Amino acid sequence: MSYIRADQILPNELLEIIQQYVDGKLLYIPCKEKQEWGSGTSAKKYFCDRNKRIYDAYLTGLSLIELSRSFALSEKSIQRILRTQKTAAAQEERF
């Protein structure tokens, strides 16, 4: 994330007020509207696809150890992904 110099965009009066609280430090100002995670990049789609591939590989018989080595994830991460994917699959079957 890049930053913008406050003295280049804020009025001097506002800058002086902010400097009373934070002087010479980086300050994060959040967006007015919160964006959903992954909405600005393709990361969300990538991880959804990866998790689906992990679940599919598990269904074909690969073990936790094989999956963790193949996808470079810990066994705990693989277990979490499998649990989430299994729950999602069960919900899809109900509808």
C-alpha positions, 0 to 999 in steps of 0.5 A: 500500500502506498501513502500520500503526504498529508501536507500535499492534500490536506488544508494546513488547519486540518494538518495542524489538528491531526499533528496534535494527535499524531506527529511524524508517524504513519496514519491509516485512514480507513475507507468509508465503505468497507470492501469485501476481502479479495474484491480488488484482486483475483486472490479470492477466486484463486483460493476458492479454486485451490481449495476446491482442487484440494477437496477433489484430490482428497475425494480421489484418495490422497491423504492429508500428508500427500495433500499438505506436501502437494499444496505446500500447506500444513496438515492443519490447514488442509484439515480446515479446508476439507472441513469447510469444503465438506460443509459447503458441499453438504449445503449445496446438496440440500438445495 
